[in-house]
């Protein structure tokens, strides 16, 4: 089944309620058409795997924080890449960590992009605009 990219969700994996709110407000202000799903820790992010296997639509892109409770973001990324249903799913690391070790590990686990979260709302709006433009409008993800 081919699904319209405008109806495919974006999965936000983020434990910080302030960052969840900031992200949701930024996308709402941009009038993003795609629904935003939220996993509030790494375990919740992994719980999507059987749901996708059962036929729920894959997200257009996953926005993944690294510093997560229960299962950290790098492990989520590694597990997504090891699983056949999510191995080619676009994953953008969106995190506060600018540590070179985290950046290198994320790319070694085949992250598609690595963005350090801006603290300022206006700067975050610019990031949201770029994410929307590239990942929701220009990019052609696997089905």
N, C-alpha and C positions, 0 to 999 in steps of 0.2 A: 504494500500500500504506500503510495507516494503522498507525503503530507506537505501542505503549504508551509514554507518556512515561517510565515507570519503567525501561524498557530502553534508552532513548536515552542515549548517552554524554554526558559533559561533557568538552569539550576544554580542557585547561589548557595555556597557552602560556607557559612559564617556563623561563629558563636557569639560575637559581640553584638548585643541588641542595638547599640548606637550605630554600628557600621551597617547592620541590616537595614535599619531605618534610613540611614543616609543613602544607601544604594537604592532602596525602593523609592525614596523621594526623588532622587536624581533621574531614575528611569521614568517615573510618573511625570515629572516636569518635562521630559523629552517626548512624552506621549508614545512611549514604546508600545507596540501592539502585542508583542509576545508576553504571555503570562510568566511571572517570576515565581518559581518554587524555591522554598528555603529549607535547607538541611542545617540544623543548628549545631551539629558536631560531626566528626568523622564517621562515627557509627551510623548515624542517620544517612549520610552520603552513601555508605556501602549498602544500606538497606534498599537502595534504588535498583541494585543489580538484578534481583529476582523479579522485580516489577517490570523492568525493561525486557527481561527474558520472556515474561508472560504477555508481552505485547504493548505495554504502555509506551507512548511515544518517547523516543530518545530526545534529550534536550538539544537545542541548536548549539549550545555552548555551556560549559560548566565554568563558573567563576569560583575558584577554590582558594580559601585562606589556608595558610600553613599551620598556624598555631591554634590547633583545635583540641578540645578535650576528647577523651576516650580513644580516638584513633587520630593521629596527626595527619595533616594534609599531604605530606610526602608519601605516607603509607597509602592513603586513599588514592593518590595518583598512581602509585605502583600497582595497586590492586585493580584499578580501572584498566590499566594498560595490559594486565595479565588476563583479563576476562574477555572472552570473545565478543560479548554483546557491546562492550564499551571500549574496546582496544583502539578504535580509531575516532572516538568521540573527542571533539575539540575541547581542550582544557586550558583555561587561562588562569594562571596563578595570580591572585589579587590579594596582596598581603602587605603588612607593615614591615616585613623583614627585607632589609637590603643587604643582608649578609651574603658574601660571595659563596660561601658553602651551601646556603639554601638555593641560590640561583643555579649553581652548577648541578646540584642534586636534582632540582626540578627538571632541568633540561636533560639530564641523564635518564630520567624517567619519562622523557618524551612529552614534557609540557609544550603546548603550542605557543605560549607567550608567558612573560613574567612581568607583572606591573606592580610597582610599589605604590600602595594606596596614598594618595595625597590627603593631608589633614584638613585643608581648607575646602569648604563646600564648593566654591566656584571652580577650583582646580579639579575637584572630584567630578563636577558637571562636565568639564572638558574630557575627562577620562571616560565618563559614561557615554558621551557623544561619540568618541572614537570607538568604543566597544560596540555601540549600536551600529555605527556606520560600517565597520569592517565585518564583525561577526554576524550581524543580523541582516545586512543588506548586500554586502559585496561577496563575502565568502560563500562557497558552495560546499556544505558539509556532507559527509556520507549519510545515506538514508538509514 
